[in-house]
Amino acid sequence: LNHAMLVAALALVVWSSGLWTRWGSWSIAVGAGLVAFNAALFRQNLAGQLNVVLLLCWAVVYTAERRAWNPAIAGSVASSGALFNLSPGILIVWFLLRRRWAEPAWMTGF
């Protein structure tokens, strides 16, 4: 499950940043395969860490912001990520500083 979340997070970031069209699918697939079999990822799987869950949350929020998805998606995913670790909680400040009012409202409500 962690490997699937890692591949999903990488795919979201590559797709939302526009790198897919510049790099090509084979180079991205090889890069994702190399990352998926990284020793640090195996260690975090053995230790029961939630780093990949947080990475996926960050990737979904990044993609939601870049692709102008519904603010409820970014807000609810950011608040869900804050349940695992407090680092996504900083997004509420970032949204407020960017004057995006819907995302912090969804974060608070969710």
Secondary structure by P-SEA (a helix, b strand, c coil): caaaaaaaaaaaaaaaacccccccaaaaaaaaaaaaacaaaaaaaaaccaaaaaaaaaaaaaaaaaacccaaaaaaaaaaaaaacccccaaaaaaaaacccaaaaaaaac
